[in-house]
Amino acid sequence: MTSDADDALSWAGDEDTAAPQPAATPALPDGWNAVGKDSETVGRLEEDGSVTAPTEPKPLSTPMLLLLGIVGGVYLLYTIGWIVGGLNLQGGALFLIPGVMYQVALWAAVLAPALWFAAVWFLTRTAASWVRVLGLLGGVFLLVPWPFVMTGVIGA
């Protein structure tokens, strides 16, 4: 039973002969990996011919989240330490090098912990967890704000 409203919205001879088919999920055989744009949407082709959907990325474990929080806090303290230590050394350093060079070096040192954290985070997305931990802990040891450690807040 059709209503007059349905008849008013259609033409004689209009019929849905071909409903749009959903696009098939592309699939790769076992052992092959898709790379490039939209590679995360490629499923796996099973032996029986069925296609399994792509897997969702695994969430971070609780120890990894705790490590990220602790190391992120250490990097934030390092950033503050580079600012304070670098500003304390400014008077003595300007005697040796031009002011522009000192400012560029100071801001590079201030941004280094944040850039290191972001680089390790994005470059180890698909790597094993121990690689990410090693990269983050390597930054903790390499980026120590030595001007702050050696002179403190007051300066020498």
Residue pairs with C-beta under 8 A, 6 or more apart in sequence:
24 51
25 41
25 42
25 43
25 51
25 53
25 54
26 34
26 41
26 42
26 43
27 42
27 43
27 44
27 45
27 51
27 52
28 34
28 42
28 43
28 44
28 45
29 44
29 45
30 44
30 45
30 46
30 47
33 39
34 40
34 42
40 54
41 54
42 54
43 51
43 52
43 53
43 54
44 51
44 52
44 54
45 51
46 52
60 68
61 129
64 129
64 132
64 133
67 133
67 136
68 136
71 117
71 136
71 137
71 139
71 140
72 117
74 140
75 113
75 114
75 116
75 117
75 139
75 140
75 143
76 113
78 113
78 143
78 144
78 145
79 110
79 111
79 113
79 114
81 145
81 147
81 148
81 149
82 106
82 109
82 110
82 112
82 113
82 145
82 147
82 148
83 110
84 145
84 148
84 153
85 145
85 146
85 147
85 148
85 149
85 150
85 151
86 106
86 109
86 110
86 147
87 106
88 147
88 148
88 151
88 153
88 154
88 155
89 147
89 151
89 155
90 102
90 106
93 102
94 102
109 145
112 143
113 139
113 143
116 139
116 142
116 143
117 136
117 139
120 132
120 135
120 136
120 139
121 132
123 135
124 131
124 132
124 135
150 156
